[in-house]
């Protein structure tokens, strides 16, 4: 029996040579199946898009939605957030995880207020110059909020491209230059179509071309997918990194922050000592929170969320 083969790079069936065969089916699918998410609505504006992008990093939509809505109700513009202490951003972040994102979003809001009159800039370079904004977030805001042509490479998009174009089950653990080059090659020429393609390919990875139990029967480009045509070869790269939480410093940090978020006054060391029995790990986690600017130590062994 002859083993299945995948399209040769650069050949006539290689979608990297032209993304055109992929654009229409993916965008048409998106038009019909896209979730109605608040940051996709016109009233969200660029600030709503930016807030969502910070919150959605390594966090599922279901957990983000309630926090996002509360956040925008309290801070509908960057200047509203910038006027508050950074500790209030950490408090409002709740249990989304990776709370340094709250500090970075606060820092970005302050910079937007100081440099851009309180309006999220549309220029990609200006977005990239904001504190806490990396290449992905700058491209996402420019694309989703302002309809510009940028390659937006999150985990979902990378997985779709890895399977549909490269013919492998999973992308590398870290984004590579080759992936960025491929993403740029696949972009539609027109800004509006490119922005729609960015959102559509991301949604396809989130809903259909998932990390596990992919639904190829619902995929609009299954007939063109290099990985499927090759017989879905198993991943043969470095082991996939698993997400662990129980017993880690992340869990201890979360418990310490929970006490501080719920407190209305500085918290004594003795109260923090109650959240975790192992003293060395507890001290290490608390020191890390202080070093990250998430907790502010005071005199007499008191701690609070940061005020500046």
Residue pairs with C-beta under 8 A, 6 or more apart in sequence:
3 231
4 229
4 230
4 231
5 230
6 167
6 226
6 227
6 229
6 230
7 13
7 14
7 167
7 226
7 229
8 14
9 16
10 16
10 17
11 17
14 165
15 21
15 22
15 164
15 165
15 186
15 224
15 226
16 165
16 182
16 185
16 186
17 185
19 185
19 186
19 187
19 188
19 197
20 188
21 224
22 164
22 186
22 221
22 224
23 188
23 193
23 197
25 220
25 221
26 197
26 200
26 201
26 204
26 220
26 221
27 193
27 196
27 197
27 200
28 220
29 200
29 204
29 220
30 196
30 199
30 200
30 203
30 204
33 203
33 207
34 40
34 199
34 200
34 203
35 61
35 203
35 207
37 52
37 61
37 65
38 44
38 48
38 52
38 65
38 68
38 69
38 72
39 48
39 49
39 51
39 52
39 68
39 144
40 144
40 199
44 52
44 72
45 120
45 145
46 119
46 120
46 122
46 141
46 145
46 146
47 72
47 76
47 77
47 78
47 120
48 72
49 120
49 140
49 141
49 144
49 145
50 105
50 108
50 120
50 137
50 141
50 145
51 68
51 71
51 72
51 105
52 64
52 68
53 136
53 137
53 140
53 141
53 144
54 101
54 104
54 105
54 132
54 137
55 64
55 67
55 68
55 71
55 96
55 101
56 64
57 98
57 101
58 97
58 98
59 96
59 97
59 98
61 206
63 95
63 96
64 96
67 92
67 93
67 94
67 96
70 92
71 92
74 80
74 92
75 81
75 84
75 109
77 118
78 108
78 109
78 110
78 112
78 113
78 118
78 119
78 120
79 109
79 112
79 113
79 118
81 89
81 105
81 106
81 109
82 106
82 109
82 110
82 112
82 113
82 114
84 106
85 305
85 306
85 307
85 308
86 102
86 103
86 106
86 107
86 293
86 305
86 306
86 307
86 308
87 296
87 304
87 305
87 306
87 307
88 305
89 102
89 103
89 105
89 106
90 99
90 102
90 103
90 257
90 261
90 294
90 305
90 306
91 261
91 305
92 102
93 99
93 101
93 102
94 261
95 254
95 258
97 250
97 254
99 257
99 294
100 292
100 293
100 294
101 132
103 132
103 292
103 293
103 294
103 306
104 131
104 132
105 132
107 131
107 132
108 130
108 131
108 132
108 133
111 130
111 131
112 118
112 119
112 120
112 121
112 130
115 121
115 126
116 126
120 127
120 141
120 145
121 127
121 130
122 142
122 145
122 146
122 148
123 142
124 138
124 139
124 142
124 148
124 150
127 133
127 137
127 138
127 141
127 142
128 134
128 135
128 138
130 138
133 141
136 152
136 153
136 154
138 150
139 150
139 151
139 152
139 153
139 198
140 150
140 152
140 154
140 198
142 148
142 150
143 149
143 150
143 152
143 194
143 195
143 198
143 199
144 152
144 195
144 198
144 199
147 191
147 192
147 195
148 191
148 194
148 195
149 187
149 188
149 189
149 190
149 191
149 194
149 195
150 187
150 194
150 198
151 180
151 183
151 184
151 186
151 187
151 198
152 183
152 198
152 202
153 175
153 179
153 180
153 183
154 202
154 205
155 171
155 205
156 201
156 202
156 203
156 204
156 205
156 206
156 209
157 183
157 198
157 201
157 202
157 205
158 171
158 175
158 179
158 205
159 170
159 171
159 205
159 209
159 211
160 201
160 204
160 205
160 209
161 171
161 179
161 182
161 183
161 186
161 201
162 168
162 169
162 170
162 171
162 179
162 227
163 169
163 209
163 214
163 225
163 226
163 227
163 228
164 209
164 221
164 224
164 225
164 226
164 227
165 182
165 186
165 226
166 182
166 226
166 227
167 226
167 227
167 229
167 230
167 233
168 227
168 233
168 235
168 237
169 227
169 232
169 233
169 234
169 235
170 211
170 235
170 237
170 240
171 179
172 179
172 237
172 238
173 238
173 240
173 241
186 197
187 194
187 197
188 194
188 196
188 197
204 219
204 220
207 215
208 214
208 215
208 216
208 218
208 219
209 215
209 219
216 222
216 225
216 228
219 225
222 228
227 233
245 251
249 281
249 284
249 285
249 288
252 275
252 276
252 281
252 282
252 285
253 285
253 288
253 289
255 275
255 276
256 272
256 275
256 276
256 282
256 285
256 286
256 289
256 295
257 289
257 294
257 295
258 275
259 267
259 271
259 272
259 275
260 267
260 295
260 303
260 304
260 305
261 305
263 304
265 304
266 298
266 302
266 303
266 304
267 302
267 303
267 304
268 300
268 301
268 302
268 303
269 301
269 302
269 303
270 301
272 282
272 286
272 303
273 279
273 282
275 282
276 282
276 285
286 295
286 303
289 295
290 296
290 297
293 306
294 305
294 306
295 303
295 304
295 305
295 306
296 303
296 304
296 305
296 306
296 307
297 303
298 304
